[in-house]
């Protein structure tokens, strides 16, 4: 089981949004190795750093960027 990442470099609201986006991505990926989840986490953080705050858009964009979603 992958370790749920800590998003402490963000304000509490953004960290909660990232956590929800991560949870959604994990649920949609179904049994991927930890390395895949780590890649998705990095993509989520990059998107949030650019200002994205929508849970579903964060999740979708991270999965699209890594070719898990068309």
C-alpha positions as CSV (number, residue, x, y, z in Angstrom):
1,X,0.0,0.0,0.0
2,X,1.3,3.4,-1.0
3,X,2.1,6.0,1.6
4,X,-0.3,8.9,1.4
5,X,1.8,11.9,0.7
6,X,2.1,14.9,2.9
7,X,1.3,18.2,1.2
8,X,2.6,20.4,4.0
9,X,4.2,22.9,1.6
10,X,0.7,24.2,0.8
11,X,-1.9,26.0,2.9
12,X,-4.3,23.7,4.7
13,X,-7.1,24.2,2.2
14,X,-4.9,23.4,-0.8
15,X,-3.4,20.4,1.1
16,X,-6.9,19.1,1.7
17,X,-7.7,19.5,-2.0
18,X,-4.6,17.7,-3.0
19,X,-5.3,14.9,-0.6
20,X,-8.8,14.5,-2.1
21,X,-7.4,14.6,-5.6
22,X,-4.9,11.9,-4.6
23,X,-7.6,9.7,-3.1
24,X,-9.7,10.0,-6.3
25,X,-6.7,9.2,-8.5
26,X,-5.8,6.1,-6.4
27,X,-9.4,4.9,-6.5
28,X,-9.4,5.3,-10.3
29,X,-6.1,3.6,-10.9
30,X,-6.9,0.4,-9.0
31,X,-3.9,-1.5,-7.7
32,X,-1.0,0.3,-9.4
33,X,2.5,0.0,-8.0
34,X,3.8,2.7,-5.6
35,X,6.0,4.2,-8.3
36,X,2.9,5.0,-10.4
37,X,1.3,6.7,-7.4
38,X,4.5,8.6,-6.8
39,X,4.4,9.9,-10.3
40,X,0.8,10.9,-10.0
41,X,1.5,12.7,-6.7
42,X,4.3,14.7,-8.3
43,X,2.0,15.7,-11.2
44,X,-0.7,16.8,-8.7
45,X,1.8,18.9,-6.8
46,X,3.0,20.5,-10.0
47,X,-0.6,21.3,-11.1
48,X,-1.4,22.8,-7.7
49,X,1.8,24.9,-7.7
50,X,0.5,26.4,-11.0
51,X,-2.8,27.4,-9.2
52,X,-5.2,24.6,-10.0
53,X,-7.6,24.0,-7.1
54,X,-10.4,21.8,-8.4
55,X,-10.2,18.3,-7.0
56,X,-11.6,16.7,-10.2
57,X,-9.5,18.8,-12.6
58,X,-6.3,18.0,-10.6
59,X,-7.1,14.3,-10.7
60,X,-8.1,14.3,-14.4
61,X,-5.1,16.4,-15.5
62,X,-2.6,14.3,-13.6
63,X,-4.0,11.1,-15.0
64,X,-4.1,12.5,-18.6
65,X,-0.6,13.8,-18.3
66,X,0.7,10.3,-17.4
67,X,-1.5,8.6,-20.0
68,X,-3.9,6.9,-17.6
69,X,-6.9,8.8,-19.0
70,X,-7.7,10.1,-22.5
